Amino acid sequence: MLDRARLAPKATLGRNVRRHVFPHTYACTAGTQCQRGFSLLELSIGLLIVATLLSALLVPIATQIDQRRASQTEAILERAREALYGFVIARGRFPCPATDASNGSEEFASASPTPGNASNGLCAQYRGYLPAADLTLSPLDRGGFLVDGYGGDANRVRYAIANVPYNGDGTLQVYTATNMMMTLGMLSISSETNRYLICTGALKADSTACDLSFVTLAKGTAIAVIWSVGKNGSDRVRTPSTDETRNLDDAATNRIFISRTRSDVAGNEFDDLLIWISPNVLISRLAAAGVLPPYPPPPTP
């Protein structure tokens, strides 16, 4: 009698062997051929390849999103600076900064004996938030504040104006009192002291000069500073770096701002974005608008 198994074709015999040795890799139904599936090893390798490709794609996408938000923030800051120029031309003064409780409007000093107002320019504080409601900027958040490209309450755009009294008793401000700049003229605008310093770093505890280890970007000449705390601003777990903390210090004696290259090094993180108003550009804008006389004699204090 013939042995049919021995006379079977080799290919068929091989399939039969594989079917018994690796039964999970074949799906057989009546009247059809056996179809090979994927083994666990093959599935694992496939998933690993897909995961590797996705991770390679996600990193550039996250970087692109971060870059786009940084570009949006730069555009927002520039728009805020233009709004400040328009405010000065229209009202003859810079606005006071907004505070946490002022709903995006400037806030004058309320303390006696001299309450602040637009005539004397005495502010509640000189480093705070951009008074976006007074500048009629949009869109604003639910509190009336302008936010940067990263969004959220922690990323409200900030603003500082130089605290420069004109008279000895400090009851009249140069930059925030109505028409004071126009009365003093170009020479006084460009020569006033006690404005802000912009440094690439700060090691000194005082606020009179940038440390010699760093570059001075504005040597006490910045009249106003507009800035964003960047992506790090919404990180409530991380402790801000020394330079970021310096920018957030609202003390009246703090005249230094830090502007440097972004860093993600632990303990030295920095992603603040700053722009400022120089006296020369301000003079050019006011003169072009026809609201600034050349060199009038300064009034007697």
Beta strands, then each sheet from edge to edge (+ up, - down):
strand 1: 26-27
strand 2: 35-36
strand 3: 127-129
strand 4: 158-161
strand 5: 196-199
strand 6: 216-222
strand 7: 224-228
strand 8: 256-258
strand 9: 273-277
sheet 1: 1+ 2-
sheet 2: 3+ 4- 7+ 9-
sheet 3: 6+ 5- 8-
end
